[in-house]
Amino acid sequence: MYICKHQIMTYKETLDYLFAQLPMFHRIGAEAYKANLDNTYALMDVLKQPHSKFKTIHIAGTNGKGSTSHMMAAVLQEAGYKVGLYTSPHLKDFRERIRINGKMISQQKVVDFVDKHKKHFDKIQPSFFEWTVGLAFDYFAEKKVDIAIIEVGLGGRLDSTNIITPELYIITNISFYHTNLLGNTLGAIAGEKAGIIKKDIPCLISERTFETEEVFIDKAKKEFAPLFFTEDLIKVKVVKQIFKKGNLNLVYKVSSSKKEMLCDLPGTYQTKNIATIYAACAILNSFSDFKIGLTDIEKALTKVTETTGLKGRWQVLNNKPLVIADTGHNEAGIKEVLKNIKQTQYKNLHIVLGVVNDKDVNAMLSLLPKKATYYFCKASIPRALDEKELQLLAAKHKLKGATYKTVKQALADAKKITHKDDLIFVGGSTFTVAEVV
């Protein structure tokens, strides 16, 4: 705790101050977005340029960047390195955003950082995300990590993390998301993501698509940056999904091997991220001083959640009935979720659904199955769409169900009326999932 104006502040009070004083995009939306890096550079000046004191890997994209970031951290840790990991948003605890070798930053470090720099916050007026980037970089520099995996918050070009000069850039899936800020075509969105690419630094693109390929090629040429597409280096396919110790695991094969391997992050969409990890490690072995063996990759992927604390990716919450939660929350993410639902055995389908109010909700609802019982609910954040309004929108797509004021209430009701062989899926937004995992 610390003393501010003769009043003792606890960790909780420190976070309350930051939530109240500094706009947080994931809670209030676009008004928290800063379309320049001025505040971040000002914070780095105050903190004496911590971002220049450790090596990094920078990961952007619409879908898959969170899983890829956690996988990459797990692999480098397995290879013997001290690894920082910066991601957003958090599910339960703010400190999930900042980890070293899987361990969250301490509450005391957060309190001490705010205590020391509050006067600078008052002057610079950073967003919640900007000050969090400052905290992460300061922490990683202080703890002398060998390398830090830095996940982009939003976009890329104007994201607060885009002040680093990494060993490698990774750009995952590009799809429609935050179109009011990033553009309403895939090419425009890809252009914002490509904004992280800098001179002479290798860049790996997870997916090659007609709409985005030339954007990345042109940017890489301009920066003289070696450019790679994952599919040119390696392919991964799903063999099956199995339960192991009560958790669902993905069994996969890579193109260069007949051996079946295990990943503790289930969901067939993870094959794209797994392939990207193999490709990224090959690039690091060629272009950096970091050396990663195949056994490091294989071992790390069997225990990503244990190593890094990642949650909410096709996560099994209960077995009978089967309850699965996934944070997929845009059109591309929901399509991947539906592929997994299709491959899951169940008698009846129940969907606990809560969304935020600044997404293209109709595009999501148009994809959802009509043969399901819905439980429309509202996560406890300002951006969450009212459950009754969601029900009305869903009715236009012939989706039927009752409304609930909370996510937990919706899930509890679903469990009461489901058969033991039914499937309950919980999703629609990160914040919906956060309240039940």
Secondary structure, DSSP 8 states (H G I E B T S, - for coil): -EEETTEEE-HHHHHHHHHHHS--HHHH-GGG--SSSHHHHHHHHHTT-GGGSSEEEEEE-SBSHHHHHHHHHHHHHHTT--EEEE-S--SS-GGGGEEETTEE--HHHHHHHHHHHHHHHHHH---HHHHHHHHHHHHHHHTT-SEEEEE-SSSSTT-TTTT---SEEEE-B--S-SHHHH-SSHHHHHHHHHTT--TT--EEES---TTTHHHHHHHHHHHT--EEEHHHH--EEEEEEEEETTEEEEEEEETT----EEESS-STTHHHHHHHHHHHHHHHHHHSS----HHHHHHHHTSHHHHH----SSEEEETTTEEEE----SHHHHHHHHHHHHTS--SSEEEEE--BTTS-HHHHHTTS-SSSEEEE---SSTTB--HHHHHHHHHTTT--EEE-SSHHHHHHHHHHH--TT-EEEEESSHHHHHTT-
